């Protein structure tokens, strides 16, 4: 458990805040039972069929595979789509939602996760930035057809051969050019192909909200150093940072506390201390 001093500092910042920024990386979903793909070993444990074919995470999480190997590409992303749809978010999401809802300016979520679990847990979709996109939306894979825009993946229910990590149902197609489409996710080497229209609107709403906050506090959950987008955000803001991380709970930021626990356990500890403090 975190020390009493650490919890007291975190709770002190939260009780004084008028706005809560919740930032999250892959570690946020681990307590829900989601894989975080940390390194190739973590990826291969989840997808042994791709390991047997000598794929690495960087090989499969690139836009080119939707052109060269669409059945394998959608075998991987189709499995993830089904997994994220069928897995309930852990109780820590609801705790954070309750904490943020108490504040004058409420909360905003800034996450690199593509699983859609903040929205699934009841967070207002107008208060979420998915900086790497969402698997629950699709776009055309071809730059020349990006004007088609972004559409919901709701109508696509992948059927899979899990032994070979292949999709066996019909591949989803772009409604405009009728070529195989892809998730609206920023992938590796995705220099020109990702349609960021949806993310840009989210960022606009976030910036307008952030401008209102006078006493912001940041709670960061499960954001690693390998892809450090989320960690850099928390470090850059002129606001206290509560960093929750099982393996990388450290910060050079002067107004930061670090809690070396899984997200759910740390959030619950903060929530319970808040309940005691606010009585």
N, C-alpha and C positions, 0 to 999 in steps of 0.2 A: 504493500500500500504506500501511496505518497505520504510524506511527512505532514504533520499537522500544520507546520509553517507554510509548506507549499500549497496545501489546500486553502488555508486561510488567505493567502495572497491572491489565489485564483478567485475565490469567492468575493473578496474585497473589490477586486477589479470589476467583477460581474455586477455586483450590487450598485456600484457607482456609475455603471455604463448606461447610456441611453440608446445604444444600438449594438447588436451582436452580429459579427461576421463569422459564419461557420465555414471553415475551409477544410477540404477533405481529399485524401488520396486513396489508393487502393486498400490500405489498411483499415479504412472505415468499414468495408464490407466483409472482412474476415470473420467477424463475430456473427454475421448472418449465414456463414457457411460458403461464402464466395471465395474463389482462388484469387491471389494477388499477382500471380505470374512473376514473382520476384526471382529473376535469373532464369536460365534455361532449365534448371532442375525443377523449379516450381512449375514451369510451363509443361515440361514433359510428364510430371506426375499427373497433371490434369488431362493431358492429351498424349498418352503413350503411343497411339497410332502415328502421330506426327513425329515423335521421337524415333520410331522404327524406320521412318522414311527419311531420317536425318534432317528434318526441318528444325530450325530454331525459331524463337518468337519473332525475331527480326525478319526472318524469311516469310512468315505467314502474315504478319501484321503490316503488310505493304499493299498499296493499291494495285500493283502489277499483277498480283495473283488472281484478281477478278477477271483479268483478260486471259492469262496463260493457263490457270487451273481453277476455273470457277466452281467446280463441284467441291474441291478441297477448301477453297476460300469460304464458300458458304457452309461447308461442313463445320469449320471452325467458328465462324460468326453466327451460324444458325444455332449451334449448340449453346453459345453464349446468350443469344437472344432468348431461347427457351429457358435457360437457367435463370436469367435475370427476371423473366416474367413469373417463374414459378417459385422463386425464393422470397419469403417475406423479410422486410428490413428488421433488424434487431431493435430491441426496446430503447437503445440509446438515441435513435432518431427522434422518437416521441419526447424524450427528456429534453433534447436540445430545442425542439420546436416549442415546448412549454416555456423554457427559459427565455427564448427570443421573443415570444409573444407577449411577455410581461413588460418589455421595454418600450419606451416612448416611441422610438422609430422602428421598433420591431427588429427583424433579422434580414440577412441576405445570405445565400449559400453560394460559395464559389468552389466548384469541384472539378477535378480532372477525371472523375469516374464517368463512364458512359452507360452505367447500368440503370439510370432513371430511378434509383431507390429513394432519393429525397422526395421526389414528386409522389412516389408510391406510398411514402410514409405520411403524406398529408401536407407537405410544404407547398406553399403557393408557387405555381410554376412561373409567375411573374417576378419571383424573388430568387431565382436560381440562375447561375451562370454555369454552363457545362462547357468548360474551356476547350475540351477535346471532342466535343460533340456528343451525340447520343445514338446508341444502337437501335433505339426505337423509331428512328427516322432514316429515310433512304434518299439517295441522290444518284444521278447518272455517273458512271465512271469516266466518261469522256468530257474533256474540257470544252469541246465544241458544243456540248449539249447541256452545259451547266445552267443555261437559262430556263430549263425545265423546272428548276427549283428543288425544293425539299418536300417530301411527302411522308406520311405516317407509314410505319411498317406493320400496322395493326392487322392488315389483311393477309400477311404472310405467316404461315405456320410451318416451319421447316420440319420435314421428316428426314431422319438421319440414319445412316449406317455408322454407328459409333465405333465399330471395330476398325473401320478404315478411315473414319472422320470424313465421310462423304455425305453430301446432301442427296437424298433420293427423290425428293419431290421436285416439281418443276421449279426451275431457277426464277427468281424475281427479275422482272424486266422493266426497263425505263419506259414509261408510257409514251414518250415522244419518239425515240429512235428504236425501241424494242430490242436493245442490247441489254446484256446482263448489267444490273445496277449493283450498288454497293451501299453499305451503311454510311450515314453521314457522320463519320468519325475521322478525326485527324490521325493518320497512320504514319509510320516511319517512311521517310522519303516522299512525303505527301506535299511536294513543293507548290504545285499549281492545281492539283485535282480536287482538293477539299473545298466544298461550298460552305463558306463561313457566314452566310447571310443570317441564319438563325442565331448563331453565337454573337454576331455583331449587335443584334437587337437586345440580346440579354445583357451584353456589356454596357449598352447605353442606359438601360434601366438601373444597372448596378451603380454606374457613375453618378446618376441623379440621386439615388438613395444615399450613397456615400457622402455626397456634398451636404446632406442634412445633419449628419452625425457630428455631435460635439464631443461626446465621450464614448468613443468606440472601443470595444474589446473584441479580440480575435480568439476563437477556439479552433485550433487546428487538429485534425484527427487523421492519423495514419498516412501522412505524406512523407515519402522517402526522398533520398538524395539522388537517386539514379536519374529520374526525370523530376527536376526540382522546381517545376513551375509553381506549385502550391506553397512550398517552403519559402521561395523567394518573395512571394506576395506578402506573407506574414511578416517577414523580416523588413520589408520595404515600408510598411505603413507605420505612421507615427501613432501607434496604439499598443497597449499591453497585449502580449501574446501568451496564450496558454497552449503549449505544444504537447500533444499526446502521441506517443510512439513507443512501440515495444522494443525496437532495435536501435533507433536513431534519435533518442530523446536528449538532444543537446541544442544549444543556441548561444551565439555570441551577442545577441541583442540584450541590452541592459535591462529592459522592462519585459522580461520573459521568465516564465516558469515552465519546467519540463517534467512531464509525468511519464514514467517508463512502465506503461501498462497497456493492455489492449483497449481499444476505444470504448467498448461497452462498460468495462469495469471502471475506467477512469471517469467517464461521464456520470455513471451512477454514484461514484464517490463525491463528485462535485455537486450533483443534484441533492444528495442527502445532506451534505453540509449546508447547502443553500436553504433547505427546508428548515434546518435547525436555526440558522442565522436569522431568517426572516420571520420567525414566530413572534 
